[in-house]
Amino acid sequence: MSELLRERALVLMRAPGSFALAALPTLLAVCSALAMFSLFLLAQDVSPLEALRLMFKGAFGSSFAWANSLQRAAPLMLTALCVALPARAGLVVIGGEGALALGGLAAGSVAVMAPSLAVKAAVPLMVLMGALIGGLWIAFAGMLRQWRGVNETIGSLLLSYLGIALFNHLVEGALRDPASLNKPSTLPLPESWMVGAMPGLEVHWGFAFGAAACVLAWIFLRWSVPGFALNVVGGNVNVARLVGLPVDRLVIGACFAGGAAAGIAGAFEVAAVQGSANASLLSGYGYAGILVAFAARQNPLAVIVCAVLVGGIGASGSLLQRRLGLPDAATLVLQGLIFANLLAWEALQGRLANWQLRLSSLGARDV
Amino acid sequence: MSEAVVSTLAIGMIGGAIRVGTPYLFVSLGECITEKGGRVNLGLEGILVMGAMSGYALSYLSGSPWIGLLCAAAMGLCMGLLHGLICSLPRVNDIAFGIGLMLLGTGLAFFLGKGFIQPQAPQLPALSLGSFIADPRWRSALSINALFPIGVLLSLLLHWGLRSTRPGLALRLVGDHEGTARALGYPVATVRIIATAVGGAFAGVGGAYLSLCYPGSWSEGLSSGQGIMAVALVIFARWRPLGCLAAAMLFGAAGALGPALQSIGISSGYHLFNAAPYALTLAIMIASCRPRQTLGGTPGELSLTR
């Protein structure tokens, strides 16, 4: 009995150690990215300490800053799922921006097609339409890969460019509200359709929706049979074929789910932030979502945390611009540095696996 | 449609094939070298944008477009070197790091290039091959930039180099079968790093073409994904430099469709016409790829087509 207890205690003691080891490359990557960013700022004659202080202030320094960060995190969680879900099947899909644009357009077109709908029907319909169009768009990239052997990274990005062209064509053409002169937009949603803020917060319901989607995705991948099958496909596709898993259906399904998430992100941007589909939708959430997914190591729960952090980086841009006169691309530079560092520090992971093994064998010897 | 309109359109497309196709040519030659060594560099898009920015900036600061061009090539070389070095570390995925480099390069270029959006930098000179023709449409179509003949020469040189020189054969061997190359004593990682760096320099030149020739100014929307399309273009060209030349001209013509249609007065739906290269790329990839089967000419170590 006491033996068993000791073993349990050892396992518990080991767990934080191995968790810390797993998080170590990510932490090191962020630290080295911040160091490089500081050097970059020094080269621009800007005090890095002041810039980092302002970034923290602009991201999480006040309730207004928090609201801004979380508002940006809402679409990021969903576009990150567009990368993370197909990644579980071994695909690198980077077409989230196009799916987001088309999802937003589909949501905006609901107001054009059926302006007299009741609120209770309109908002779910907008989300559903966004999910359907976004999902089909990315599922097409999955189909091209499974059925035609077209590389999904290039295919999804090309589809994304095509989607954005279609978006611009329709917003400036058939679906344009004639009253929108300077900034082509679709017909504005009726005031009552707008998705409001969550009680007690200044953040719209899209954030809760995104977080719930991440948790659901995690539960699906961790506990469901199709989720397990998807992980098998991602681990070794030959094994998956050998045991008779429907590989094509699983891969395309994962792409559809990811695209649907990105489409919903677009729908919420229209229904909660913009009020109509216009070019402001194309502000790079799809690309930043790639960073979020990789930083989270394609784990949907970690996506929530990383989306808030990356949202914070985006939110701090305007403060850097106003106080230090830095171009708004400063946040893009930091994001790029973090991304490149994350991937480069991945090299450490192999060494870490060795240490982890040694750690656990140490524990085993004690028992 | 009357005959004059059709001929204007055709001449516009021919001129456009060269004008719009030249950056595709340089970037795809760069990607071809990189992929021959067995690596994929999706970061060429970022390198292209960085090359466009640094070339324009240096041309403006120094007053000589050729110094700008050199700087763009050097910038591409450095970024390619970075990709080559990092991807030589264990467990680093070249496709993923390429995406990282794409985001980093675009961010850096937007940041550093903020001050160069307004001023006009000296441009690379154009050669007017059609000065003896009376028709002004032909004359403007045949006013060809100096970089195009250089690109054609380079693709011929690469065609010969990859086929019949020792370094070319070493590069192909490293890309086709790592084990054999290692057994023969070739430094696999070094060869790949050099190939990626040289490929980056080509992409930098392609970027400088965008800012120093056509469209001929620096702005944040300058690149429309040429770096990514070049990857698809190399697949279509089956990793042959002369194939890259032909494919780049085809893509250039597709890219010139929008402006050519506008010149004859068709301007509705120009977003769709401007997206023609993407649709063409996708269509070509659908037509030329096969599931679970590698194409002829594919470097064996390439992760892209597995």
Interface residues (C-beta under 8 A of the other chain):
Chain A: V92 I94 L144 Q146 W147 R148 G149 V150 N151 T153 I154 G155 L157 L158 L159 Y161 L162 A165 L166 N168 H169 E172 G173 Y287 I290 L291 F294 L326 P327 A329 A330 L332 V333 L334 Q335 G336 L337 F339 A340 L342 L343 A344 E346 A347 Q349 G350
Chain B: L42 I86 L89 P90 R91 V92 N93 I95 A96 F97 I99 G100 L101 L103 L104 G105 T106 G107 L108 F110 F111 K114 S224 G225 I228 M229 V231 A232 I235 S268 G269 H271 L272 N274 A275 Y278 A279 T281 L282 M285 I286 C289 R290 P291 R292 Q293 L304 T305
